[in-house]
Amino acid sequence: MGKTRGFSLVAAAAILTAVTATSEAAANRCDLVAGAWNWPRGRQATFSLGGAASARGEGITYRGTWRCLDPKSGRVQIKWLGGLFTTWVTPTGASSLKGDNVIGEHFTASRIGAAPKVAAEEVKEAARVQRPTTQRPGSETEQAGRAGRTAPERQTETQRAQTSRAAAKAAPDTAKKPEPAVGPVAENPPRPAASATAAARPGSPPADDVVFSEGEKLSRINPHPPLVTWTSDDKRRVGGAFSTISELAPELMRRVTAYGPLKVYRSGGIGAGAGVGSQAMAFADYGRSVLIFDAFLRRFPESARRRDHYHFVDGPDIPLAVLYLIHELVHYVDAGGAIVDSKEWRDLIGPVIKQVNDQLLNLHGETCYQLEFASRFESESRELQEANMHRRAITRSAGMPSPYSCVHPAEALPEYVTLYIYSPAFRASVAPSIARFIQRRFLDPAAGPDPSIAAFLNGIQHREGDNCGAANEAFSGAIRINPAFARALLERGQCWQHEKVYDRAIEDFDEVLRLQANNAMAYARRGNAFESKGEYGRAIADFEAAIRLFAQPEQATAGTYAARNGVAVTLRDRGRTYIRTKQYDRAIADFNEALRQPAFEKPAHGARDPVTATIFLLRGYAYSLTDQFDRALPDLNEAIALDPENASAYTKRGNVHLLRKDYDRALSDYTSAIERDPQDREAYSFRGMVYVNKEDHNRAIADLNQAIVLDGKDSFTYLQRGLAYAGKGELDTAIVDLSKAIELDPKNAQGYRNRGRVYGNKKQYDQAIADFDEVIRIDPKNAESYLDRGRAYAFKQQHDKAIADFNDAIRLGPRSADSYFARGSAYYETKNLPAAIADFTELLRLNPSDFRGYANRARAYHDQRDFDRAIADYTQTIKMRPNVTVAHLFRGMVYSDKGDFRSAIADFSEAIRLNPRQTAAIRGRASNYQKIGETQKAIADYERLLELSAGDKDATEALKRLRGG
């Protein structure tokens, strides 16, 4: 038969309210705040004794509430704008205040008018009326609290009170009685807990049940500190903990070991979060294994009887660490959440959690979840201490084992089971429906292991071994046994996704969402599957749903999604999708917001943080794609600092150096990436590209060969190797590689463009033009494509078609000096000298240091017989390129045509000095010597010309004339 609560939840809430009201009624110094005040920034503030606050200034009225924090000092907290802004003030006299606010400002305020008075008699009367009583249930005080209830409710309360008094008489007297129990007890409690002496005895766990493992690598443990070696003392303590649990809850340990020997690893450092999870983490993700953290080992000196976590502490004198381990073993027994996700458990615990949260919202405006994580990551302010005190009282009055129990149904279950096993007082208080659930699912000797969980654990083990085929067979077996096993569906979907069977993955995630419409993880993973399929719109919609759900307190618990909360990780994934859709500004905005999210797993100093690292990496990548290199590099540096072994971060940073043409730093980063991941195809490809740009073609080909070994279907790699072979002059081999690049990616414009250029180098202009036609079809707005095709037409002497293409190139790229040079050259070939001169002049306006503009404009001026301008342009060309032979040669020709034979001879002589086999310069100098009458020098040049070009008719005839024959 069930017993009743020692006092009702309503009575507990009434006592809390009365205590608070009494404190505030007696808070005379806090009352000094009431009245009107000259407030900072020229405002006037008014505070009523009822707790209302208002401030007016600059035509705006701000409203808020105030409450007393410390009756002795009079310190008061004021929350403005619905709690968005907080101020604290303390009276320094009847007419003055000092204060500070959340942004660190300090100020003083002076009273306007007289201070309100509160009679001492009124204070005393308020205290007398509101003083809480300790009357037993059913007394006049209790009846007064029940006045507003219906007749059936009052009858139920009376029956519970009678049962409670009867149970109290029957209970044996002990030296230390537990606090009043809350709620009915289980009708069939488990066997009594072991004695303190027996439970505290160190020793070994049951034979072959627990294996201390070390020297292995858990690939999914990246967010955590590394595994370390067990010491004999640590084995003794942990072994003793398992022995103690075997004595306290033999059926729980039987469930644990029913799935096979339990591997126990030790990690040097802390674990996820800052609470129970940092002591001992049960890893269903590794299949039949538990990870023990050093922080857990340090908890052994602490007694479980200490009131630092659980409400009920009347069990045996064992280390608190044992209770933490029980908590994690419950998670292990419920691998995959089959029990905690069941509708039965949610229906049992959901109303209790809601009741606690409703009361906390009324008292403090914050939920249990918000207070839990505020207490972990924020300073212990007086306000937070008060809120947590109320949370402890309310959760205890609701029959919860600990304040942590109200954070999330998944954490409430192991908290209930842990204290149900340990504490007789708690067993006597827990609701019968919850007690029966705990007995049946965890402690019933007649029940065997859950076959669906056994199959699920097999699947996890196969997945850990990267055997998704076997894993999915096991997950499918679990789903056949329990079609509502959402976690098994989720993991099978993830394996399908890993195997790139995206449609089946999406089917599994759909089923999870049918079972659990608010499963944020299912939305997130389905979004990843849609992203992988290229269905970016659907992916973004799923990521948005996941972000909305992860933001809900009951979703965002430690460990819910990788090493950071789900909001941050899903923002990262959505940002990555925005990158794929070239929405770079949105991507960067998502990464910024992701980095603003709280991290529930704070790595120790020097520990890796790969989740945060990937956010910095992706944001740096997005910056690089928008040519914001100065922003990209700091982000990529941070990604490497947070995760120094991430090869991709080095590759992305190398890409930034490559785009900045800092080839040496790029080489260093790509080499670092390859050292960390010899399978990084991208690093080999880009390092090969650097070697192509440095014209180190043999090294380029070696790297690109290795990239093709790693992934023979990457178009970019074949493209780069084709360029390397072209650079070596192996044009036919280059065409083979460029053709393969096009085959792998028929929309690869760069493949067609570069193959067309190689055909041009082979003077196969028709094939070149066909490739450039395809480039223009793929990208009709690319100016360079028209320039390439125009050059091919020019080589075929089809200048009209060439000029038409150059016109399009200039229309699409009006600042391209190359396009003006090409069109000017075509105009020159068609004897349109004014148009040619105009284009070469525009070229020089765009790029005054381009010597081609001066040299070619000089040719056009020469043809127009504008000798002075031609000489001026050739002179400028020679200043810019003094060792270019033809510049001296052509200027010599202009001087000769102008009749300045000696200047011509000087230029021809310089051309011959630069290139002694330059026959045009020798011929020109001989002719000009002849014109000024230096016959012997002319004869010497003609003889040299015949040496270089035997049978030259012009030289032979000139020698005959000069020699008189």
FENFENVEN-V97842 format. One record per backbone hydrogen bond with DSSP energy under -0.5 kcal/mol. NH is the residue of the N-H (numbers start at 0). CO is the residue of the C=O. If there is no record, write none. Layout:
nh=[NH & NH]
co=[CO & CO]
This chain:
nh=[5 & 11 & 12 & 13 & 14 & 15 & 16 & 17 & 18 & 19 & 20 & 21 & 22 & 23 & 24 & 25 & 26 & 27 & 28 & 30 & 31 & 31 & 32 & 33 & 34 & 35 & 36 & 37 & 38 & 38 & 41 & 42 & 42 & 43 & 44 & 45 & 46 & 47 & 50 & 52 & 53 & 54 & 55 & 56 & 59 & 61 & 61 & 63 & 64 & 65 & 66 & 68 & 69 & 73 & 74 & 75 & 76 & 77 & 78 & 79 & 79 & 80 & 82 & 83 & 83 & 84 & 86 & 87 & 88 & 89 & 91 & 92 & 95 & 96 & 97 & 98 & 99 & 100 & 101 & 103 & 106 & 108 & 109 & 110 & 111 & 112 & 122 & 123 & 124 & 125 & 126 & 127 & 128 & 129 & 130 & 136 & 138 & 142 & 143 & 144 & 145 & 146 & 148 & 153 & 154 & 155 & 156 & 157 & 158 & 159 & 160 & 161 & 162 & 163 & 164 & 165 & 166 & 167 & 168 & 169 & 170 & 185 & 198 & 199 & 200 & 200 & 202 & 208 & 209 & 210 & 212 & 212 & 217 & 218 & 220 & 221 & 223 & 224 & 227 & 234 & 235 & 236 & 237 & 238 & 239 & 240 & 241 & 242 & 243 & 244 & 245 & 246 & 247 & 248 & 251 & 252 & 253 & 254 & 255 & 256 & 257 & 258 & 258 & 259 & 261 & 262 & 262 & 263 & 264 & 264 & 266 & 267 & 268 & 272 & 277 & 278 & 279 & 280 & 281 & 282 & 282 & 283 & 285 & 286 & 288 & 289 & 290 & 291 & 291 & 292 & 292 & 293 & 293 & 294 & 295 & 296 & 297 & 298 & 299 & 301 & 303 & 305 & 307 & 310 & 312 & 317 & 319 & 320 & 321 & 322 & 322 & 323 & 324 & 325 & 326 & 327 & 328 & 329 & 330 & 331 & 332 & 333 & 334 & 336 & 337 & 340 & 341 & 345 & 346 & 347 & 348 & 349 & 350 & 352 & 353 & 354 & 355 & 356 & 357 & 358 & 359 & 360 & 361 & 362 & 363 & 364 & 364 & 365 & 370 & 371 & 372 & 373 & 374 & 375 & 376 & 377 & 380 & 384 & 385 & 386 & 387 & 388 & 389 & 390 & 391 & 392 & 393 & 394 & 395 & 396 & 397 & 398 & 399 & 402 & 404 & 405 & 406 & 410 & 411 & 412 & 413 & 414 & 415 & 416 & 417 & 418 & 419 & 420 & 421 & 422 & 423 & 426 & 427 & 428 & 429 & 434 & 435 & 436 & 437 & 438 & 439 & 440 & 441 & 442 & 442 & 443 & 444 & 446 & 450 & 453 & 454 & 455 & 456 & 457 & 458 & 459 & 460 & 461 & 462 & 463 & 464 & 465 & 466 & 467 & 470 & 471 & 472 & 473 & 474 & 475 & 476 & 477 & 478 & 479 & 480 & 481 & 484 & 485 & 488 & 489 & 490 & 491 & 492 & 493 & 494 & 495 & 496 & 497 & 498 & 499 & 500 & 501 & 504 & 505 & 506 & 507 & 508 & 509 & 510 & 511 & 512 & 513 & 514 & 515 & 518 & 519 & 522 & 523 & 524 & 525 & 526 & 527 & 528 & 529 & 530 & 531 & 532 & 533 & 533 & 534 & 535 & 538 & 539 & 540 & 541 & 542 & 543 & 544 & 545 & 546 & 547 & 548 & 549 & 550 & 551 & 554 & 555 & 556 & 559 & 563 & 564 & 568 & 569 & 570 & 571 & 572 & 573 & 574 & 575 & 576 & 577 & 578 & 579 & 580 & 581 & 582 & 583 & 586 & 587 & 588 & 589 & 590 & 591 & 592 & 593 & 594 & 595 & 595 & 596 & 596 & 599 & 600 & 601 & 602 & 606 & 608 & 612 & 613 & 614 & 615 & 616 & 617 & 618 & 619 & 620 & 621 & 622 & 623 & 624 & 625 & 625 & 626 & 627 & 628 & 630 & 631 & 632 & 633 & 634 & 635 & 636 & 637 & 638 & 639 & 640 & 641 & 642 & 645 & 646 & 648 & 649 & 650 & 651 & 652 & 653 & 654 & 655 & 656 & 657 & 658 & 659 & 660 & 661 & 662 & 665 & 666 & 667 & 668 & 669 & 670 & 671 & 672 & 673 & 674 & 675 & 676 & 679 & 680 & 683 & 684 & 685 & 686 & 687 & 688 & 689 & 690 & 691 & 692 & 693 & 694 & 695 & 696 & 699 & 700 & 701 & 702 & 703 & 704 & 705 & 706 & 707 & 708 & 709 & 710 & 713 & 714 & 717 & 718 & 719 & 720 & 721 & 722 & 723 & 724 & 725 & 726 & 727 & 728 & 729 & 730 & 733 & 734 & 735 & 736 & 737 & 738 & 739 & 740 & 741 & 742 & 743 & 744 & 747 & 748 & 751 & 752 & 753 & 754 & 755 & 756 & 757 & 758 & 759 & 760 & 761 & 762 & 763 & 764 & 767 & 768 & 769 & 770 & 771 & 772 & 773 & 774 & 775 & 776 & 777 & 778 & 781 & 782 & 784 & 785 & 786 & 787 & 788 & 789 & 790 & 791 & 792 & 793 & 794 & 795 & 796 & 797 & 798 & 801 & 802 & 803 & 804 & 805 & 806 & 807 & 808 & 809 & 810 & 811 & 812 & 815 & 816 & 819 & 820 & 821 & 822 & 823 & 824 & 825 & 826 & 827 & 828 & 829 & 830 & 831 & 832 & 835 & 836 & 837 & 838 & 839 & 840 & 841 & 842 & 843 & 844 & 845 & 846 & 849 & 850 & 852 & 853 & 854 & 855 & 856 & 857 & 858 & 859 & 860 & 861 & 862 & 863 & 864 & 865 & 866 & 869 & 870 & 871 & 872 & 873 & 874 & 875 & 876 & 877 & 878 & 879 & 880 & 883 & 884 & 886 & 887 & 888 & 889 & 890 & 891 & 892 & 893 & 894 & 895 & 896 & 897 & 898 & 898 & 899 & 900 & 903 & 904 & 905 & 906 & 907 & 908 & 909 & 910 & 911 & 912 & 913 & 914 & 917 & 918 & 921 & 922 & 923 & 924 & 925 & 926 & 927 & 928 & 929 & 930 & 931 & 932 & 933 & 934 & 937 & 938 & 939 & 940 & 941 & 942 & 943 & 944 & 945 & 946 & 947 & 948 & 951 & 955 & 956 & 957 & 958 & 959 & 960 & 961 & 962 & 963 & 964]
co=[180 & 7 & 8 & 9 & 10 & 11 & 12 & 13 & 14 & 15 & 16 & 17 & 18 & 19 & 20 & 21 & 23 & 25 & 70 & 26 & 27 & 28 & 29 & 30 & 46 & 111 & 44 & 109 & 36 & 42 & 38 & 38 & 39 & 55 & 36 & 53 & 34 & 51 & 47 & 63 & 45 & 61 & 43 & 59 & 56 & 54 & 59 & 52 & 78 & 50 & 76 & 74 & 74 & 69 & 69 & 88 & 66 & 86 & 64 & 77 & 84 & 62 & 79 & 79 & 80 & 79 & 77 & 99 & 75 & 97 & 95 & 95 & 92 & 108 & 89 & 106 & 87 & 104 & 85 & 100 & 98 & 96 & 37 & 94 & 35 & 110 & 118 & 119 & 120 & 121 & 122 & 123 & 124 & 125 & 126 & 5 & 135 & 138 & 139 & 140 & 141 & 143 & 145 & 149 & 150 & 151 & 152 & 153 & 154 & 155 & 156 & 157 & 158 & 159 & 160 & 161 & 162 & 163 & 164 & 165 & 166 & 426 & 194 & 195 & 196 & 197 & 235 & 205 & 205 & 261 & 210 & 263 & 215 & 216 & 217 & 218 & 220 & 269 & 265 & 230 & 231 & 232 & 233 & 234 & 235 & 236 & 237 & 238 & 239 & 240 & 241 & 242 & 243 & 244 & 248 & 248 & 249 & 250 & 251 & 252 & 253 & 254 & 255 & 256 & 208 & 260 & 287 & 210 & 262 & 289 & 291 & 225 & 266 & 599 & 274 & 275 & 275 & 290 & 279 & 280 & 288 & 281 & 282 & 283 & 282 & 262 & 280 & 264 & 289 & 278 & 290 & 266 & 268 & 268 & 292 & 292 & 293 & 295 & 296 & 298 & 317 & 302 & 305 & 400 & 310 & 315 & 301 & 298 & 318 & 318 & 319 & 319 & 320 & 321 & 322 & 323 & 324 & 325 & 326 & 327 & 328 & 329 & 331 & 333 & 334 & 336 & 338 & 341 & 342 & 343 & 344 & 345 & 346 & 348 & 349 & 350 & 351 & 352 & 353 & 354 & 355 & 356 & 357 & 358 & 359 & 359 & 360 & 359 & 366 & 367 & 368 & 369 & 370 & 371 & 372 & 373 & 378 & 380 & 381 & 382 & 383 & 384 & 385 & 386 & 387 & 388 & 389 & 390 & 391 & 392 & 393 & 395 & 394 & 308 & 401 & 402 & 403 & 407 & 407 & 408 & 409 & 410 & 411 & 412 & 413 & 414 & 415 & 416 & 417 & 418 & 421 & 422 & 423 & 425 & 425 & 430 & 431 & 432 & 433 & 434 & 435 & 436 & 437 & 437 & 438 & 438 & 442 & 443 & 448 & 449 & 450 & 451 & 452 & 453 & 454 & 455 & 456 & 457 & 458 & 459 & 460 & 462 & 461 & 465 & 466 & 467 & 468 & 469 & 470 & 471 & 472 & 473 & 474 & 475 & 476 & 477 & 481 & 483 & 484 & 485 & 486 & 487 & 488 & 489 & 490 & 491 & 492 & 493 & 494 & 496 & 495 & 499 & 500 & 501 & 502 & 503 & 504 & 505 & 506 & 507 & 508 & 509 & 510 & 511 & 515 & 517 & 518 & 519 & 520 & 521 & 522 & 523 & 524 & 525 & 526 & 527 & 528 & 529 & 530 & 529 & 533 & 534 & 535 & 536 & 537 & 538 & 539 & 540 & 541 & 542 & 543 & 544 & 545 & 546 & 548 & 551 & 551 & 554 & 556 & 560 & 597 & 564 & 565 & 566 & 567 & 568 & 569 & 570 & 571 & 572 & 573 & 574 & 575 & 576 & 578 & 577 & 581 & 582 & 583 & 584 & 585 & 586 & 587 & 588 & 589 & 590 & 591 & 592 & 592 & 593 & 597 & 562 & 599 & 600 & 603 & 641 & 608 & 609 & 610 & 611 & 612 & 613 & 614 & 615 & 616 & 617 & 618 & 619 & 620 & 621 & 622 & 623 & 622 & 626 & 627 & 627 & 628 & 629 & 630 & 631 & 632 & 633 & 634 & 635 & 636 & 637 & 638 & 642 & 644 & 645 & 645 & 646 & 647 & 648 & 649 & 650 & 651 & 652 & 653 & 654 & 655 & 657 & 656 & 660 & 661 & 662 & 663 & 664 & 665 & 666 & 667 & 668 & 669 & 670 & 671 & 672 & 676 & 678 & 679 & 680 & 681 & 682 & 683 & 684 & 685 & 686 & 687 & 688 & 689 & 691 & 690 & 694 & 695 & 696 & 697 & 698 & 699 & 700 & 701 & 702 & 703 & 704 & 705 & 706 & 710 & 712 & 713 & 714 & 715 & 716 & 717 & 718 & 719 & 720 & 721 & 722 & 723 & 725 & 724 & 728 & 729 & 730 & 731 & 732 & 733 & 734 & 735 & 736 & 737 & 738 & 739 & 740 & 744 & 746 & 747 & 748 & 749 & 750 & 751 & 752 & 753 & 754 & 755 & 756 & 757 & 759 & 758 & 762 & 763 & 764 & 765 & 766 & 767 & 768 & 769 & 770 & 771 & 772 & 773 & 774 & 778 & 780 & 781 & 781 & 782 & 783 & 784 & 785 & 786 & 787 & 788 & 789 & 790 & 791 & 793 & 792 & 796 & 797 & 798 & 799 & 800 & 801 & 802 & 803 & 804 & 805 & 806 & 807 & 808 & 812 & 814 & 815 & 816 & 817 & 818 & 819 & 820 & 821 & 822 & 823 & 824 & 825 & 827 & 826 & 830 & 831 & 832 & 833 & 834 & 835 & 836 & 837 & 838 & 839 & 840 & 841 & 842 & 846 & 848 & 849 & 849 & 850 & 851 & 852 & 853 & 854 & 855 & 856 & 857 & 858 & 859 & 861 & 860 & 864 & 865 & 866 & 867 & 868 & 869 & 870 & 871 & 872 & 873 & 874 & 875 & 876 & 880 & 882 & 883 & 883 & 884 & 885 & 886 & 887 & 888 & 889 & 890 & 891 & 892 & 893 & 894 & 895 & 894 & 898 & 899 & 900 & 901 & 902 & 903 & 904 & 905 & 906 & 907 & 908 & 909 & 910 & 914 & 916 & 917 & 918 & 919 & 920 & 921 & 922 & 923 & 924 & 925 & 926 & 927 & 929 & 928 & 932 & 933 & 934 & 935 & 936 & 937 & 938 & 939 & 940 & 941 & 942 & 943 & 944 & 948 & 951 & 952 & 953 & 954 & 955 & 956 & 957 & 958 & 960 & 959]
